[in-house]
Amino acid sequence: METSQRLHSTDRVIEVTDLHRRYGPAGATGYHAVRGVDLAVGRGELFALLGTNGAGKTSTMELIEGLAAPSGGQVRVLGHDPYRERAAVRPRIGIMLQEGGFPGDLTVTETGRSWSGMTSGARPLDEALELVGLIGRRDVRVKQLSGGERRRLDLAMALLGRPEVLFLDEPSTGLDPEARAAVWRLVRELRAQGTTVLLTTHYLEEAEELADRLAIMHGGQVVTAGTVAEVIAGRPSRITFELPEFAGTSLPTLPGAEITADGRRFTVQTPSLQATLTDLLGWANHHRVVLGALDARSASLEEAFLAIASEAAHQPPADTPAAPTARRRLIGLAR
């Protein structure tokens, strides 16, 4: 990468270098969950961490949040070690875990007041509840909230301290489409105000909509990183169509494209969507053929994710620090 494209050290709110996390003893009886991860997240940036179950996302997040000490490597958040210098970091960050674990018998207000008492410079509780759409549920016991409402309560508590850095671990789990859209709007507003956000999600649409950059993990390693466009780049676009029964003419020649057939339904994969679609429509017009159920679209993050996960599954992760040469060139340092 060009030096001008890299984040300056003063812009890096989160820096992760050769990060490792191992559970249990060395050898076959232990589990190496994080294997030499490198990441850098800039101020005011939303960075999404993606991966299949067991990829190491949550283990990585917990190390960056300072909830555990790494087995190896280094983490810096706002210039500090979040585990050893927790007192310097904790007042400046907000954490939304996969499950908040708040006592079910407390009301929303009681939960918020007890959390506010442990939060430096907490914003007014009603303001936090208003942000997540729970102001009308403040007198309801936590155990009576729906799953989506409990997730919004988790987010409200993470926002109490007006965090400079916000960690969101699967924030949309259990939310209906309307609530999810509202959370997305709130996250965009926070980012626009300068909050740095590190997000893990299983919803690829969420990452595609929100993330400035993202990284995909597999087997405890980052296998690719960049903007959505950079991650998708090189993945073929797709055109699908159906030919009528009476169309007896041969298929067109589409340079650089690959055509597969399933009966009368055809799929075209191409690195150049516009040129291939132009050729196809020109052929159809010339032969007076109507292309049924015509659909043309660029590669999606979901397609790229599935392809990358499939490719990575056939490459066993290395256990030694000397192995990640290819991994290091993919770290997310370019804006």
DRENTI-94953 format. One record per residue (C-alpha): residue number from 1; residue in one letter; x, y, z. Coordinates in nm, 4 decimals, padded with zeros to 6 digits. Each point is the difference from the previous one (the first is absolute). Example, Ala and Ser with C-alpha at 12.3 -4.5 7.8 and 13.67 -1.06 7.14 Angstrom:
// DRENTI-94953
nutor | kero | x | y | z
1 | A | 01.2300 | -00.4500 | 00.7800
2 | S | 00.1370 | 00.3440 | -00.0660
END
This chain:
// DRENTI-94953
nutor | kero | x | y | z
1 | M | 00.0000 | 00.0000 | 00.0000
2 | E | 00.1127 | 00.3515 | -00.0662
3 | T | 00.1165 | 00.1886 | 00.3077
4 | S | -00.2465 | 00.2808 | -00.0758
5 | Q | -00.2869 | -00.2492 | 00.0241
6 | R | 00.0909 | -00.1206 | 00.3485
7 | L | -00.1459 | 00.1341 | 00.3182
8 | H | 00.2409 | 00.2292 | 00.1831
9 | S | 00.0801 | -00.1254 | 00.3500
10 | T | -00.1770 | 00.3022 | 00.1494
11 | D | -00.3208 | -00.0994 | -00.1838
12 | R | -00.0032 | -00.3564 | 00.1323
13 | V | -00.2458 | -00.0356 | 00.2847
14 | I | 00.0317 | -00.3795 | 00.0029
15 | E | 00.3261 | -00.1790 | -00.0809
16 | V | 00.0361 | -00.3770 | 00.0098
17 | T | 00.3335 | -00.1657 | -00.0783
18 | D | 00.0631 | -00.3756 | -00.0317
19 | L | -00.2804 | -00.0742 | 00.2464
20 | H | -00.0381 | -00.3539 | 00.1399
21 | R | -00.2457 | -00.1588 | 00.2401
22 | R | 00.0284 | -00.3578 | 00.1141
23 | Y | -00.2344 | -00.1930 | 00.2277
24 | G | 00.1426 | -00.2840 | 00.2037
25 | P | 00.3510 | -00.1458 | -00.0111
26 | A | 00.2340 | -00.0131 | -00.2963
27 | G | -00.0382 | -00.2892 | -00.2389
28 | A | -00.3030 | -00.1911 | -00.1246
29 | T | -00.1939 | 00.0365 | 00.3257
30 | G | -00.0110 | 00.3812 | -00.0275
31 | Y | -00.1787 | 00.2216 | -00.2494
32 | H | 00.1687 | 00.2822 | -00.1920
33 | A | -00.2952 | 00.2357 | -00.0629
34 | V | 00.1882 | 00.3076 | -00.1269
35 | R | 00.3116 | -00.0539 | -00.2113
36 | G | 00.2007 | 00.3119 | -00.0736
37 | V | -00.2675 | 00.2590 | -00.0808
38 | D | 00.1072 | 00.3472 | -00.1178
39 | L | -00.2494 | 00.2883 | -00.0215
40 | A | -00.0067 | 00.3780 | 00.0135
41 | V | -00.3156 | 00.2101 | 00.0346
42 | G | -00.0013 | 00.3739 | -00.0567
43 | R | -00.1722 | 00.2714 | 00.1980
44 | G | -00.3655 | 00.0371 | -00.0965
45 | E | 00.0076 | -00.3180 | -00.2066
46 | L | -00.2428 | -00.2913 | 00.0101
47 | F | 00.1883 | -00.3270 | -00.0409
48 | A | -00.1882 | -00.3299 | -00.0288
49 | L | 00.1473 | -00.3345 | 00.1014
50 | L | -00.1618 | -00.2895 | -00.1868
51 | G | 00.0399 | -00.3754 | 00.0034
52 | T | -00.1819 | -00.3289 | 00.0372
53 | N | -00.0740 | -00.1453 | 00.3454
54 | G | 00.3291 | -00.0863 | 00.1676
55 | A | 00.2019 | 00.2330 | -00.2213
56 | G | 00.1361 | 00.1879 | 00.3033
57 | K | -00.2000 | 00.3247 | -00.0244
58 | T | -00.1272 | 00.0119 | 00.3577
59 | S | 00.3312 | -00.1223 | 00.1435
60 | T | 00.1747 | 00.2806 | -00.1883
61 | M | -00.2571 | 00.2576 | 00.1140
62 | E | 00.0398 | -00.1003 | 00.3654
63 | L | 00.3756 | 00.0540 | -00.0196
64 | I | -00.0435 | 00.3428 | -00.1604
65 | E | -00.2627 | 00.0926 | 00.2605
66 | G | 00.2442 | -00.0911 | 00.2766
67 | L | -00.2177 | -00.2775 | 00.1416
68 | A | 00.2883 | -00.2485 | -00.0189
69 | A | 00.3776 | 00.0049 | -00.0434
70 | P | 00.1390 | -00.1225 | -00.3334
71 | S | 00.2169 | -00.3107 | -00.0142
72 | G | 00.2290 | 00.1918 | -00.2318
73 | G | 00.0204 | 00.3218 | -00.1995
74 | Q | -00.1087 | 00.3507 | 00.0873
75 | V | -00.3211 | 00.2041 | 00.0197
76 | R | -00.0264 | 00.3777 | 00.0296
77 | V | -00.3269 | 00.1887 | 00.0404
78 | L | 00.0271 | 00.3782 | 00.0153
79 | G | 00.3720 | -00.0509 | 00.0493
80 | H | -00.0327 | -00.2306 | 00.3022
81 | D | 00.0066 | -00.3721 | 00.0732
82 | P | -00.3725 | -00.0597 | 00.0679
83 | Y | 00.0672 | -00.2878 | 00.2411
84 | R | 00.2961 | 00.1283 | 00.2036
85 | E | -00.1023 | 00.3671 | -00.0159
86 | R | -00.3708 | -00.0576 | 00.0378
87 | A | -00.0547 | 00.3041 | 00.2207
88 | A | 00.1229 | 00.2261 | -00.2819
89 | V | -00.2088 | -00.1690 | -00.2693
90 | R | -00.3280 | -00.1078 | 00.1605
91 | P | -00.1537 | 00.3490 | 00.0521
92 | R | 00.0511 | 00.0779 | -00.3711
93 | I | -00.1556 | -00.3113 | -00.1548
94 | G | -00.3422 | -00.1617 | -00.0192
95 | I | -00.0534 | -00.3746 | -00.0331
96 | M | -00.3095 | -00.1799 | -00.1232
97 | L | 00.0525 | -00.3713 | 00.0598
98 | Q | -00.1951 | -00.2769 | -00.1727
99 | E | -00.2053 | -00.0253 | 00.3201
100 | G | -00.0205 | 00.2717 | 00.2636
101 | G | -00.1047 | -00.2318 | 00.2826
102 | F | -00.1915 | 00.2664 | 00.1921
103 | P | -00.2109 | -00.1267 | 00.2973
104 | G | -00.3469 | -00.0851 | -00.1254
105 | D | -00.1858 | 00.1289 | 00.3057
106 | L | 00.1317 | 00.3560 | -00.0348
107 | T | -00.1906 | 00.2511 | -00.2109
108 | V | 00.1641 | 00.1750 | -00.2924
109 | T | 00.0365 | 00.3146 | 00.2126
110 | E | 00.1495 | -00.1890 | 00.2943
111 | T | 00.2454 | -00.1726 | -00.2324
112 | G | 00.0992 | 00.3312 | -00.1542
113 | R | 00.0470 | 00.1721 | 00.3354
114 | S | 00.2251 | -00.2748 | 00.1352
115 | W | 00.2024 | 00.0048 | -00.3248
116 | S | 00.0231 | 00.3811 | 00.0087
117 | G | 00.1484 | -00.0227 | 00.3489
118 | M | 00.2926 | -00.1941 | -00.1435
119 | T | 00.0455 | 00.2230 | -00.3071
120 | S | 00.2186 | 00.3097 | -00.0051
121 | G | -00.1744 | 00.3083 | -00.1399
122 | A | -00.3187 | -00.1913 | -00.0778
123 | R | -00.2545 | 00.1719 | -00.2203
124 | P | -00.3576 | 00.0339 | 00.1396
125 | L | -00.1665 | -00.3411 | 00.0040
126 | D | -00.3108 | 00.1200 | -00.1861
127 | E | 00.2250 | 00.1335 | -00.2768
128 | A | 00.1636 | -00.3414 | -00.0427
129 | L | -00.3377 | -00.1757 | -00.0001
130 | E | -00.1355 | 00.2498 | -00.2519
131 | L | 00.2912 | -00.0719 | -00.2320
132 | V | -00.0965 | -00.3675 | -00.0227
133 | G | -00.3784 | 00.0422 | 00.0092
134 | L | -00.0563 | -00.1377 | 00.3509
135 | I | -00.1222 | 00.3108 | 00.1803
136 | G | -00.3536 | -00.1412 | 00.0105
137 | R | 00.1226 | -00.3241 | 00.1598
138 | R | 00.1954 | 00.1481 | 00.2904
139 | D | -00.2319 | -00.1446 | 00.2685
140 | V | -00.0052 | -00.3505 | -00.1497
141 | R | 00.2017 | -00.2803 | 00.1610
142 | V | 00.2905 | -00.1238 | -00.2114
143 | K | -00.1400 | -00.3550 | -00.0067
144 | Q | -00.3189 | 00.1344 | -00.1590
145 | L | 00.1831 | 00.1644 | -00.2903
146 | S | 00.0085 | -00.1703 | -00.3369
147 | G | 00.3323 | -00.1300 | -00.1279
148 | G | 00.0353 | 00.3015 | -00.2282
149 | E | -00.0787 | 00.2408 | 00.2826
150 | R | 00.2655 | -00.1628 | 00.2180
151 | R | 00.2528 | 00.0532 | -00.2806
152 | R | -00.0981 | 00.3669 | -00.0150
153 | L | 00.0429 | 00.0232 | 00.3780
154 | D | 00.3496 | -00.1477 | -00.0397
155 | L | 00.0760 | 00.2726 | -00.2557
156 | A | -00.1405 | 00.2753 | 00.2232
157 | M | 00.2279 | -00.1060 | 00.2861
158 | A | 00.3004 | -00.0051 | -00.2371
159 | L | -00.0809 | 00.3585 | -00.1008
160 | L | -00.0434 | 00.1394 | 00.3527
161 | G | 00.3582 | 00.1228 | 00.0269
162 | R | 00.0056 | 00.1806 | -00.3387
163 | P | 00.2782 | -00.2355 | -00.1163
164 | E | 00.2787 | 00.1022 | -00.2345
165 | V | 00.0281 | -00.3647 | -00.1062
166 | L | -00.3059 | -00.2247 | -00.0209
167 | F | 00.0202 | -00.3799 | -00.0195
168 | L | -00.3097 | -00.1697 | -00.1414
169 | D | -00.0090 | -00.3803 | 00.0108
170 | E | -00.2894 | -00.1247 | -00.2166
171 | P | -00.2147 | 00.3106 | 00.0686
172 | S | -00.2892 | -00.0964 | -00.2310
173 | T | -00.0676 | -00.3469 | 00.1403
174 | G | -00.3704 | -00.0326 | 00.0828
175 | L | -00.1007 | 00.3334 | -00.1543
176 | D | -00.2894 | 00.0258 | -00.2440
177 | P | 00.0668 | 00.1845 | -00.3293
178 | E | -00.1368 | 00.3316 | 00.1308
179 | A | 00.2081 | -00.0114 | 00.3184
180 | R | 00.3064 | -00.1070 | -00.1962
181 | A | -00.0382 | 00.2977 | -00.2352
182 | A | -00.0322 | 00.2311 | 00.3029
183 | V | 00.3202 | -00.1409 | 00.1529
184 | W | 00.1794 | 00.0463 | -00.3316
185 | R | -00.1082 | 00.3659 | -00.0094
186 | L | 00.1254 | 00.0503 | 00.3553
187 | V | 00.3353 | -00.1633 | -00.0756
188 | R | 00.0424 | 00.2223 | -00.3085
189 | E | -00.0749 | 00.3081 | 00.2120
190 | L | 00.2546 | -00.1052 | 00.2626
191 | R | 00.2637 | -00.0528 | -00.2663
192 | A | -00.0803 | 00.3403 | -00.1539
193 | Q | 00.0594 | 00.1534 | 00.3444
194 | G | 00.3477 | -00.1560 | 00.0105
195 | T | -00.0584 | -00.3229 | 00.1914
196 | T | 00.2229 | -00.2881 | -00.1091
197 | V | -00.1955 | -00.3254 | -00.0317
198 | L | 00.1259 | -00.3588 | -00.0100
199 | L | -00.2831 | -00.2321 | -00.0976
200 | T | -00.0426 | -00.3745 | -00.0312
201 | T | -00.3032 | -00.1292 | -00.1861
202 | H | -00.1429 | -00.3033 | -00.1759
203 | Y | -00.2162 | 00.2286 | -00.2130
204 | L | 00.2098 | 00.0702 | -00.3089
205 | E | -00.2517 | 00.2622 | -00.1114
206 | E | 00.0733 | 00.1845 | 00.3260
207 | A | 00.3728 | 00.0071 | -00.0740
208 | E | -00.0639 | 00.1007 | -00.3605
209 | E | -00.2259 | 00.2866 | 00.1104
210 | L | 00.2055 | 00.1342 | 00.2910
211 | A | 00.3679 | -00.0888 | -00.0250
212 | D | 00.2704 | 00.2319 | -00.1295
213 | R | 00.2274 | -00.3051 | -00.0033
214 | L | -00.0274 | -00.3603 | 00.1081
215 | A | 00.2034 | -00.3122 | 00.0610
216 | I | -00.1029 | -00.3613 | -00.0518
217 | M | 00.1377 | -00.2527 | 00.2485
218 | H | 00.0356 | -00.3754 | -00.0335
219 | G | 00.1783 | -00.2389 | 00.2327
220 | G | 00.1095 | 00.2829 | 00.2284
221 | Q | 00.1666 | 00.1973 | -00.2800
222 | V | -00.0904 | 00.2959 | -00.2188
223 | V | -00.0183 | -00.1406 | -00.3515
224 | T | -00.0957 | 00.3221 | -00.1775
225 | A | -00.0736 | 00.3625 | 00.0883
226 | G | -00.0832 | 00.3319 | -00.1622
227 | T | -00.3010 | 00.1998 | -00.1103
228 | V | -00.3058 | -00.1908 | -00.1184
229 | A | 00.0965 | 00.0856 | -00.3585
230 | E | 00.3545 | -00.1286 | 00.0542
231 | V | -00.1207 | -00.3265 | 00.1533
232 | I | -00.2485 | -00.0553 | -00.2829
233 | A | 00.2490 | 00.0980 | -00.2729
234 | G | 00.0907 | -00.2906 | -00.2232
235 | R | -00.3213 | -00.1889 | 00.0762
236 | P | -00.2093 | -00.0484 | -00.3153
237 | S | -00.3275 | 00.1764 | -00.0654
238 | R | -00.2969 | -00.2174 | -00.0931
239 | I | -00.2689 | 00.0108 | -00.2690
240 | T | -00.2861 | -00.2498 | -00.0037
241 | F | -00.2713 | -00.0411 | -00.2628
242 | E | -00.2337 | -00.2526 | -00.1576
243 | L | -00.0395 | -00.0740 | -00.3699
244 | P | -00.3402 | -00.0827 | -00.1468
245 | E | -00.0583 | -00.3498 | -00.1358
246 | F | -00.0094 | 00.1202 | -00.3586
247 | A | 00.3429 | 00.1677 | 00.0184
248 | G | 00.1996 | -00.2446 | -00.2067
249 | T | 00.2937 | 00.2235 | -00.0784
250 | S | 00.3403 | -00.0582 | 00.1589
251 | L | 00.1045 | 00.1965 | 00.3054
252 | P | 00.2003 | 00.3197 | -00.0454
253 | T | 00.3749 | 00.0251 | 00.0290
254 | L | 00.0728 | 00.2007 | 00.3136
255 | P | 00.3762 | 00.0682 | 00.0275
256 | G | 00.1441 | -00.0683 | 00.3451
257 | A | -00.3288 | -00.1343 | 00.1366
258 | E | -00.0939 | -00.3484 | 00.1157
259 | I | -00.3465 | -00.1338 | -00.0901
260 | T | -00.1731 | -00.2895 | 00.1759
261 | A | -00.3445 | -00.1431 | -00.0784
262 | D | -00.2735 | -00.1684 | 00.2013
263 | G | -00.2638 | -00.0934 | -00.2546
264 | R | -00.1136 | 00.3262 | -00.1583
265 | R | 00.1478 | 00.2094 | 00.2828
266 | F | 00.3485 | 00.1427 | -00.0489
267 | T | 00.2516 | 00.1577 | 00.2365
268 | V | 00.2814 | 00.2204 | -00.1247
269 | Q | 00.2942 | 00.0883 | 00.2244
270 | T | 00.2069 | 00.2897 | -00.1242
271 | P | 00.2764 | 00.2335 | 00.1194
272 | S | -00.1529 | 00.2823 | -00.2087
273 | L | -00.3726 | 00.0313 | 00.0645
274 | Q | -00.0749 | 00.2960 | -00.2272
275 | A | 00.1882 | -00.1320 | -00.3040
276 | T | -00.1426 | -00.3508 | 00.0328
277 | L | -00.3556 | 00.1239 | 00.0529
278 | T | 00.0331 | 00.2272 | -00.3042
279 | D | 00.1140 | -00.2942 | -00.2146
280 | L | -00.2791 | -00.2217 | 00.1306
281 | L | -00.2744 | 00.2562 | -00.0590
282 | G | 00.1389 | 00.0766 | -00.3457
283 | W | -00.0115 | -00.3705 | -00.0858
284 | A | -00.3562 | -00.0336 | 00.1316
285 | N | -00.1147 | 00.3044 | -00.1972
286 | H | 00.1658 | -00.1238 | -00.3200
287 | H | -00.1664 | -00.3426 | 00.0277
288 | R | -00.3293 | 00.1430 | 00.1318
289 | V | 00.0206 | -00.2129 | 00.3125
290 | V | -00.1665 | 00.1076 | 00.3259
291 | L | 00.2189 | -00.0821 | 00.2996
292 | G | -00.2345 | -00.1152 | 00.2742
293 | A | 00.0605 | 00.0717 | 00.3716
294 | L | 00.3040 | 00.2084 | -00.0928
295 | D | 00.2071 | 00.0987 | 00.3023
296 | A | 00.3426 | 00.1658 | 00.0030
297 | R | 00.1918 | 00.0906 | 00.3117
298 | S | 00.3496 | 00.0701 | 00.1241
299 | A | 00.1671 | -00.2349 | 00.2455
300 | S | -00.1302 | 00.0395 | 00.3548
301 | L | 00.1824 | -00.0100 | 00.3306
302 | E | -00.1890 | -00.3212 | 00.0775
303 | E | 00.1381 | -00.1688 | -00.3121
304 | A | 00.3504 | 00.1220 | 00.0770
305 | F | -00.0307 | -00.1122 | 00.3627
306 | L | -00.1170 | -00.3496 | -00.0923
307 | A | 00.2720 | -00.0376 | -00.2633
308 | I | 00.2727 | 00.1232 | 00.2365
309 | A | -00.1251 | -00.2255 | 00.2819
310 | S | -00.0029 | -00.2988 | -00.2367
311 | E | 00.3517 | 00.0737 | -00.1237
312 | A | 00.1312 | 00.0529 | 00.3538
313 | A | -00.1571 | -00.3254 | 00.1197
314 | H | 00.2342 | -00.1894 | -00.2312
315 | Q | 00.3070 | 00.1741 | 00.1435
316 | P | 00.0731 | -00.1151 | 00.3588
317 | P | 00.1160 | 00.2866 | 00.2241
318 | A | 00.3629 | 00.0069 | 00.1026
319 | D | 00.0940 | -00.0275 | 00.3681
320 | T | 00.3282 | 00.1890 | -00.0224
321 | P | 00.0604 | 00.3765 | -00.0110
322 | A | 00.2240 | -00.0434 | -00.3042
323 | A | -00.2852 | -00.1056 | -00.2273
324 | P | -00.2153 | 00.3134 | -00.0461
325 | T | 00.1948 | 00.1751 | -00.2785
326 | A | -00.3002 | -00.0092 | -00.2329
327 | R | -00.2303 | 00.0954 | 00.2859
328 | R | 00.1955 | 00.3114 | 00.0877
329 | R | -00.0377 | 00.1506 | -00.3459
330 | L | -00.3770 | -00.0196 | 00.0478
331 | I | -00.0251 | 00.1884 | 00.3294
332 | G | -00.2456 | 00.2863 | 00.0012
333 | L | 00.2298 | 00.3011 | 00.0052
334 | A | -00.1214 | 00.1762 | -00.3170
335 | R | -00.2974 | 00.2286 | 00.0243
END
